[in-house]
Amino acid sequence: MKKTTFIKLAVVGLALFTTVAAAQSANATTKTRTYTIGVASDYEKQEWEQVAKDVKAKGIILKVKEFTDYTQENPATEDGSLDLNGFQTKVYLDNWNKTNKGNLVNIGWTYISPLGLYSNTVKNVKNIKRDNTIAIPNDVTNGGRAINLLASAGLISLKSNAPKIPTLNDIKDKKGLTIKTLDPSQLAASLPDVTAAVINTNYVQTQLHKSPKDAIYVDTDHAKSLGDEFKNVVVVKNSNKNKTDFKTLVKAYQTDAVKKIIEKGGDTSAWNLK
């Protein structure tokens, strides 16, 4: 075999090898990756199912798991049962990490979910009287926000040095009201037994089949800004915070298609936070 012929064959062989290698590399790049996100309501499930449709072409398979008790989601994310979750405010996340020595982080904002006061018996906060009973969440962050809501509505007054996230001890005057603390998942069921209850929107949607429009008082309607601490966030383990696919999921969430689903559920405040 002539030397020139050998060289030509070698070049052709190298070209074929390069083509095959490139194809293998492309296949590796487009290989599907599967993740699971935890949510706390049917509307949140619909939001992330829309995201799942939009990222499928990018090789990302997103499974959406709805929890009836949102307190299970951070532990599941911490132990790896979930890859992400999208149910909580920043202040809830910060408090959970502190209380549980957690290692979860916020990788993107979603929206501020309204917190409302609901009642089966009164149509206006002005109809709430002394000796009536109001139920609020028993966790620190949602309970503190509920106390601020009651103060904003004029139903109670707070001490001058009350922190941004107050407790029952920071109430100066209950104005004759009895304030009862319950597990957040039990508040909707308590409505027949109390005058009113401050209920998280996800439970309003899933248990009462209503929206914040049905509340007699909503905190986002009466506050110029609730601050970053009450914005909802997408959460992952700290070790996954720079994962490209997760950044893609956040970007896919912050779209008009998802916004329409959010508005349908009544969560319209401070949309598309970056």
Secondary structure, DSSP 8 states (H G I E B T S, - for coil): --HHHHHHHHHHHHHHHHHHHHHHHHHHHT--EEEEEEESSHHHHHHHHHHHHHHGGGTEEEEEEE-SSGGGHHHHHHTTS-SEE---BHHHHHHHHHHHT--EEEEEE--B--EEEE-SS-SSGGG--TT-EEEEE-SHHHHHHHHHHHHHTTSSEE-TT--SS--GGGEEE-TT-EEEEE-GGGTGGGGGGSSEEEEEHHHIIIII---GGG-SEEGGGS-S---GGGSBEEEEEGGGTT-HHHHHHHHHHSSHHHHHHHHHHT--BT-S--
